Amino acid sequence: MNVFRWMAAGCHGVAWLFGLAFAGSTAAHAATNWPVKPVRMVNPYTAGGGVDVVGHTIANQLSEMWGQPVVTDNRPGAGTTIGMEIVAHAPPGKLTCSVCMGSRVHLMT
């Protein structure tokens, strides 16, 4: 696939995602200093792919804004089921989210 075509197709989803992340973090900062501990971002895709690059970019930006580390954890396999299961079964109180891809890139908490 042409790289420019891929980038153009993904720009809408990435822009929406960054807008959502920034809006949410601004509202959270106004209410309290959240998060108060590190955040785990599970990536259910292989390292080095497009979703991995976007996930690392988002994690770096959120780390700077929140003042807490956002640690990316690649858990590929079974058509993203392994990574999504980790997020779904995260212990209560542990800050875990996932970055995944459909027709757009989404951040799920």
C-alpha positions in Angstrom: 0.0 0.0 0.0 1.2 3.5 -0.8 2.6 5.1 2.4 1.0 8.4 1.7 -2.4 6.8 1.0 -2.1 4.9 4.3 -1.1 8.1 6.2 -4.1 10.0 4.7 -6.5 7.2 5.6 -5.3 7.2 9.2 -5.1 10.9 9.8 -8.8 11.3 10.7 -8.7 8.6 13.3 -5.4 9.8 14.8 -6.6 13.5 14.9 -9.8 12.3 16.7 -7.8 10.3 19.1 -5.4 13.1 20.0 -8.3 15.4 20.5 -10.1 13.0 22.8 -6.9 12.3 24.8 -6.1 16.0 25.2 -9.7 17.0 26.1 -9.9 14.2 28.7 -6.6 15.0 30.3 -7.5 18.7 30.6 -10.7 17.9 32.3 -9.0 15.4 34.6 -6.3 17.9 35.5 -9.0 20.4 36.4 -10.7 18.0 38.8 -7.6 16.3 40.3 -4.1 15.2 39.7 -5.0 12.1 37.8 -3.3 9.6 37.3 -1.3 9.2 40.4 0.5 6.0 39.3 2.0 4.6 36.1 -0.4 3.7 33.2 0.0 0.5 31.2 -1.0 0.7 27.5 -1.4 -2.7 25.9 -0.8 -2.9 22.2 -2.3 -6.1 20.8 -0.3 -5.8 17.5 3.3 -6.6 16.7 6.1 -4.2 17.5 7.2 -1.8 14.7 3.8 -1.7 12.9 1.6 1.4 12.3 -0.4 0.9 15.5 2.7 0.5 17.5 4.2 3.8 16.2 0.9 5.6 16.9 0.7 4.0 20.4 4.2 5.0 21.4 3.6 8.6 20.2 0.4 8.8 22.2 2.1 7.2 25.3 4.9 9.7 25.1 2.5 12.7 24.9 0.3 11.4 27.7 3.4 10.8 29.9 4.5 14.4 29.4 1.0 15.8 30.1 0.2 13.6 33.1 3.6 13.6 34.7 3.3 9.8 35.0 4.9 7.1 32.9 2.7 5.4 30.3 4.3 2.1 29.6 3.6 0.3 26.3 3.3 -3.4 26.4 3.1 -5.3 23.0 1.0 -8.5 23.3 0.2 -9.7 19.8 -1.5 -12.9 18.9 -4.9 -14.5 18.3 -6.2 -11.7 16.2 -5.7 -9.2 19.1 -7.6 -11.4 21.6 -4.5 -11.9 23.9 -4.0 -8.2 24.3 -7.6 -7.3 24.7 -8.1 -10.1 27.3 -5.2 -8.6 29.4 -7.0 -5.2 29.4 -10.4 -6.8 30.1 -9.1 -8.7 33.1 -6.8 -6.0 34.5 -7.2 -5.8 38.3 -9.4 -3.1 39.7 -7.4 0.1 40.4 -4.7 -0.8 37.9 -4.6 1.9 35.2 -4.6 -0.2 32.0 -5.7 0.8 28.5 -5.3 -0.4 25.0 -4.6 1.0 21.6 -6.2 -0.9 18.7 -7.1 -0.4 15.1 -10.2 -0.9 13.0 -11.1 1.6 10.3 -9.7 4.2 12.8 -7.3 4.0 15.7 -9.0 4.1 19.1 -7.8 4.3 22.7 -9.8 2.1 25.0 -9.7 2.3 28.8 
